[in-house]
Amino acid sequence: MNTITREQGERADIAGLGTRYLLRGEQTGGRFALLEHTIRPRGLAAPMHVHEREDEYSFVLAGRMGARVGNVEVEAGPGDLVAKPRGIPHAFWNPGDDETRLLELISPAGFESYFAELAPLLAGGGPPDLDALAELQARYALQMDMSTVDSLVERHGLQM
């Protein structure tokens, strides 16, 4: 693989967050994964959560990305990089009226598969299987704080 065109790359889309796989861990010797995320206008991509095993870096390509990392809130635009270190609670969203597009570097690799496993759990249209979600999060050493959804939506004028 030398080139991945705009039309290529496996997708794993969930409400509010689109994911296109550019490089998976098996292509990088497990060192990192590279994804393209799209966040719909005024969409919450993820509430506060903590990764135990990996660091994430978001490089904004288009639009604006709001993020809270620990106790610091930022708004990043094209060309800006936001670091979300392991062990630090963080959330991210699109504060604008246009789609946000960013590159997401995950290091080490492995967590990128979470999105592909999450998408079918949320695709049913009804309430998700909470036991299956808890098992998935535990397997990826992810602590998701769903109690932060309402406050993030209200504070930043997001839409669910």
VOBA-1610 file (N, C-alpha, C; in pm, whole numbers, padded with zeros to 5 digits, always signed):
BEGIN
Met+00083-00116+00000Met+00000+00000+00000Met+00089+00124+00000Asn+00076+00203-00105Asn+00150+00328-00113Asn+00060+00449-00103Thr-00063+00436-00151Thr-00155+00548-00153Thr-00294+00501-00112Ile-00361+00583-00033Ile-00501+00560+00000Ile-00577+00680-00054Thr-00665+00657-00149Thr-00739+00768-00208Thr-00853+00809-00115Arg-00912+00923-00145Arg-01022+00976-00066Arg-01140+00881-00059Glu-01157+00798-00160Glu-01269+00705-00166Glu-01239+00573-00096Gln-01116+00551-00057Gln-01077+00424+00003Gln-01073+00434+00155Gly-01063+00320+00218Gly-01055+00314+00363Gly-01185+00262+00422Glu-01174+00160+00500Glu-01290+00103+00569Glu-01351+00209+00660Arg-01483+00205+00676Arg-01553+00304+00759Arg-01620+00235+00877Ala-01630+00311+00986Ala-01705+00269+01105Ala-01770+00395+01160Asp-01892+00422+01116Asp-01959+00546+01153Asp-02062+00523+01263Ile-02066+00615+01356Ile-02167+00614+01462Ile-02227+00754+01467Ala-02335+00771+01539Ala-02400+00902+01547Ala-02301+01007+01596Gly-02286+01113+01520Gly-02200+01224+01561Gly-02054+01209+01524Leu-02009+01088+01489Leu-01866+01067+01461Leu-01848+00967+01348Gly-01790+01014+01238Gly-01755+00925+01129Gly-01609+00885+01142Thr-01578+00762+01105Thr-01441+00713+01115Thr-01402+00643+00985Arg-01290+00686+00929Arg-01233+00619+00811Arg-01093+00573+00849Tyr-01065+00447+00826Tyr-00936+00389+00860Tyr-00835+00419+00749Leu-00725+00484+00787Leu-00616+00511+00694Leu-00501+00413+00716Leu-00459+00396+00841Leu-00356+00298+00876Leu-00398+00227+01004Arg-00400+00095+00999Arg-00430+00015+01118Arg-00298-00033+01180Gly-00308-00077+01303Gly-00189-00122+01374Gly-00111-00232+01304Glu-00182-00322+01237Glu-00110-00430+01169Glu-00026-00379+01052Gln-00052-00257+01007Gln+00027-00198+00899Gln+00146-00118+00953Thr+00150-00093+01084Thr+00257-00011+01142Thr+00335-00086+01250Gly+00322-00217+01252Gly+00391-00295+01354Gly+00338-00265+01494Gly+00212-00217+01502Gly+00151-00188+01631Gly+00191-00054+01691Arg+00276+00021+01622Arg+00325+00147+01677Arg+00218+00255+01685Phe+00132+00264+01583Phe+00027+00365+01582Phe-00081+00326+01482Ala-00193+00395+01490Ala-00300+00386+01390Ala-00335+00529+01351Leu-00379+00546+01227Leu-00418+00677+01177Leu-00559+00668+01120Leu-00648+00752+01174Leu-00787+00755+01132Leu-00821+00895+01083Glu-00926+00904+01003Glu-00987+01033+00973Glu-01123+01034+01041His-01146+01132+01125His-01275+01148+01191His-01348+01266+01127Thr-01479+01252+01111Thr-01564+01363+01074Thr-01666+01379+01187Ile-01690+01504+01223Ile-01786+01534+01329Ile-01891+01626+01269Arg-02015+01586+01280Arg-02123+01666+01221Arg-02132+01801+01292Pro-02190+01900+01224Pro-02204+02032+01286Pro-02274+02023+01421Arg-02217+02093+01519Arg-02271+02098+01656Arg-02284+01959+01719Gly-02199+01866+01676Gly-02207+01728+01725Gly-02106+01699+01835Leu-02150+01618+01929Leu-02060+01568+02034Leu-01998+01439+01983Ala-01866+01437+01966Ala-01797+01318+01918Ala-01781+01216+02031Ala-01747+01264+02150Ala-01731+01174+02265Ala-01740+01254+02394Pro-01816+01203+02492Pro-01818+01268+02623Pro-01685+01244+02695Met-01673+01295+02815Met-01549+01275+02891Met-01521+01125+02903His-01396+01091+02877His-01353+00951+02886His-01203+00946+02907Val-01156+00828+02949Val-01014+00809+02978Val-00966+00681+02911His-00852+00691+02842His-00784+00574+02787His-00672+00536+02881Glu-00662+00411+02916Glu-00554+00367+03004Glu-00426+00334+02927Arg-00440+00297+02798Arg-00325+00241+02726Arg-00271+00325+02611Glu-00345+00423+02564Glu-00298+00491+02444Glu-00314+00642+02453Asp-00230+00711+02377Asp-00238+00855+02360Asp-00308+00881+02227Glu-00379+00994+02220Glu-00445+01033+02096Glu-00401+01175+02061Tyr-00386+01199+01931Tyr-00349+01331+01881Tyr-00446+01364+01768Ser-00514+01478+01779Ser-00611+01521+01678Ser-00553+01639+01602Phe-00536+01621+01470Phe-00488+01728+01383Phe-00606+01774+01298Val-00650+01898+01317Val-00769+01949+01250Val-00736+01983+01104Leu-00814+01925+01013Leu-00800+01951+00870Leu-00898+02058+00822Ala-01022+02052+00874Ala-01126+02146+00831Ala-01226+02164+00944Gly-01284+02283+00951Gly-01381+02311+01056Gly-01312+02344+01187Arg-01386+02328+01297Arg-01335+02358+01430Arg-01362+02238+01520Met-01269+02213+01611Met-01287+02107+01710Met-01275+02167+01849Gly-01377+02150+01930Gly-01368+02184+02070Gly-01323+02062+02146Ala-01245+02083+02250Ala-01198+01970+02330Ala-01177+02016+02474Arg-01199+01923+02562Arg-01160+01941+02702Arg-01062+01830+02733Val-00945+01868+02780Val-00840+01773+02817Val-00803+01806+02960Gly-00840+01716+03052Gly-00823+01748+03192Gly-00915+01863+03227Asn-00860+01970+03282Asn-00938+02088+03319Asn-00927+02202+03218Val-00866+02176+03103Val-00842+02280+03003Val-00933+02258+02883Glu-01002+02365+02842Glu-01083+02361+02720Glu-01013+02440+02611Val-01017+02385+02489Val-00956+02451+02374Val-01054+02446+02257Glu-01033+02537+02163Glu-01101+02529+02035Glu-00993+02535+01929Ala-00985+02431+01847Ala-00878+02417+01750Ala-00933+02428+01608Gly-00855+02488+01521Gly-00893+02503+01381Gly-00793+02437+01289Pro-00811+02451+01158Pro-00722+02387+01062Pro-00575+02416+01090Gly-00498+02309+01094Gly-00355+02319+01122Gly-00319+02305+01268Asp-00419+02302+01357Asp-00393+02288+01501Asp-00391+02140+01540Leu-00308+02110+01639Leu-00295+01975+01693Leu-00334+01976+01840Val-00421+01883+01879Val-00463+01870+02019Val-00418+01733+02070Ala-00338+01734+02177Ala-00290+01610+02239Ala-00386+01568+02350Lys-00420+01439+02350Lys-00508+01382+02451Lys-00435+01261+02512Pro-00352+01286+02614Pro-00268+01180+02669Pro-00347+01073+02745Arg-00292+00954+02746Arg-00353+00845+02824Arg-00360+00886+02970Gly-00466+00838+03035Gly-00482+00865+03177Gly-00545+01000+03209Ile-00564+01086+03109Ile-00621+01219+03131Ile-00763+01221+03072Pro-00864+01254+03152Pro-01000+01260+03097Pro-01009+01365+02987His-01081+01331+02881His-01098+01425+02770His-01229+01399+02696Ala-01274+01502+02626Ala-01393+01496+02541Ala-01365+01582+02419Phe-01440+01559+02310Phe-01426+01648+02195Phe-01556+01656+02117Trp-01570+01770+02046Trp-01696+01801+01979Trp-01670+01901+01866Asn-01774+01926+01788Asn-01770+02026+01683Asn-01854+02145+01729Pro-01791+02260+01758Pro-01865+02376+01806Pro-01927+02459+01693Gly-01899+02423+01568Gly-01939+02507+01455Gly-02056+02454+01376Asp-02089+02529+01271Asp-02202+02496+01185Asp-02160+02423+01058Asp-02031+02395+01043Asp-01979+02318+00930Asp-01918+02188+00983Glu-01912+02087+00898Glu-01851+01960+00938Glu-01705+01982+00977Thr-01661+01910+01078Thr-01521+01911+01118Thr-01457+01782+01067Arg-01335+01795+01015Arg-01260+01680+00967Arg-01122+01685+01030Leu-01080+01573+01089Leu-00949+01570+01154Leu-00882+01436+01135Leu-00750+01438+01144Leu-00671+01315+01150Leu-00652+01281+01296Glu-00671+01154+01328Glu-00656+01108+01466Glu-00545+01004+01468Leu-00436+01036+01537Leu-00324+00944+01554Leu-00340+00879+01691Ile-00339+00748+01694Ile-00354+00671+01817Ile-00226+00591+01838Ser-00164+00607+01955Ser-00037+00539+01982Ser-00034+00485+02124Pro+00000+00356+02142Pro+00021+00257+02038Pro-00111+00217+01974Ala-00102+00142+01866Ala-00222+00097+01795Ala-00300-00005+01879Gly-00420-00031+01835Gly-00507-00129+01898Gly-00645-00072+01922Phe-00649+00050+01976Phe-00777+00111+02008Phe-00859+00143+01883Glu-00796+00154+01767Glu-00870+00187+01645Glu-00982+00087+01616Ser-00967-00036+01660Ser-01070-00138+01636Ser-01195-00115+01719Tyr-01185-00034+01822Tyr-01300-00003+01907Tyr-01416+00053+01824Phe-01388+00142+01730Phe-01492+00206+01651Phe-01567+00104+01565Ala-01493+00011+01505Ala-01556-00093+01422Ala-01643-00185+01508Glu-01604-00209+01631Glu-01684-00293+01719Glu-01801-00217+01780Leu-01786-00087+01798Leu-01892-00005+01856Leu-02006+00020+01758Ala-01974+00043+01632Ala-02075+00081+01532Ala-02195-00015+01529Pro-02175-00146+01522Pro-02293-00234+01518Pro-02374-00233+01648Leu-02310-00205+01760Leu-02383-00200+01887Leu-02477-00080+01893Leu-02446+00025+01817Leu-02527+00147+01819Leu-02617+00160+01696Ala-02613+00062+01605Ala-02684+00074+01478Ala-02828+00025+01483Gly-02872-00034+01592Gly-03004-00097+01596Gly-03122-00003+01598Gly-03103+00123+01625Gly-03214+00216+01629Gly-03280+00227+01765Gly-03273+00122+01844Gly-03329+00125+01979Gly-03220+00149+02080Pro-03252+00130+02206Pro-03150+00146+02309Pro-03039+00042+02292Pro-02914+00083+02311Pro-02804-00013+02296Pro-02801-00113+02411Asp-02737-00225+02387Asp-02717-00327+02489Asp-02608-00275+02584Leu-02648-00230+02701Leu-02554-00169+02796Leu-02449-00266+02845Asp-02485-00393+02859Asp-02386-00494+02900Asp-02280-00512+02793Ala-02322-00514+02667Ala-02226-00528+02556Ala-02136-00405+02548Leu-02192-00287+02569Leu-02110-00165+02569Leu-02008-00166+02682Ala-02052-00208+02801Ala-01961-00214+02917Ala-01848-00314+02892Glu-01880-00426+02832Glu-01779-00528+02803Glu-01678-00475+02701Leu-01728-00406+02598Leu-01641-00350+02495Leu-01547-00246+02556Gln-01600-00157+02637Gln-01517-00054+02701Gln-01414-00116+02793Ala-01453-00219+02867Ala-01357-00286+02957Ala-01244-00351+02878Arg-01279-00413+02766Arg-01178-00479+02683Arg-01075-00381+02628Tyr-01119-00258+02602Tyr-01028-00156+02550Tyr-00975-00063+02659Ala-00995-00099+02786Ala-00947-00019+02899Ala-00990+00127+02884Leu-01118+00145+02853Leu-01178+00276+02830Leu-01282+00301+02938Gln-01270+00414+03003Gln-01368+00455+03104Gln-01446+00573+03046Met-01573+00548+03012Met-01658+00649+02951Met-01751+00707+03056Asp-01754+00840+03067Asp-01839+00907+03165Asp-01960+00968+03095Met-02066+00889+03080Met-02186+00934+03010Met-02260+01044+03085Ser-02229+01060+03213Ser-02296+01165+03291Ser-02255+01305+03245Thr-02152+01316+03161Thr-02107+01447+03114Thr-02175+01491+02984Val-02254+01404+02924Val-02317+01437+02796Val-02404+01562+02807Asp-02498+01563+02900Asp-02592+01676+02910Asp-02521+01808+02934Ser-02422+01809+03021Ser-02354+01936+03050Ser-02271+01983+02930Leu-02209+01893+02856Leu-02132+01933+02737Leu-02227+01986+02629Val-02340+01919+02610Val-02438+01962+02510Val-02489+02101+02545Glu-02526+02121+02669Glu-02581+02251+02711Glu-02476+02362+02705Arg-02359+02336+02757Arg-02255+02439+02765Arg-02206+02486+02628His-02202+02392+02531His-02143+02425+02401His-02247+02434+02287Gly-02376+02429+02323Gly-02480+02442+02222Gly-02480+02331+02120Leu-02453+02209+02166Leu-02446+02093+02077Leu-02584+02033+02057Gln-02595+01951+01953Gln-02722+01883+01923Gln-02700+01733+01929Met-02797+01666+01983Met-02787+01518+01992Met-02864+01452+01880
//
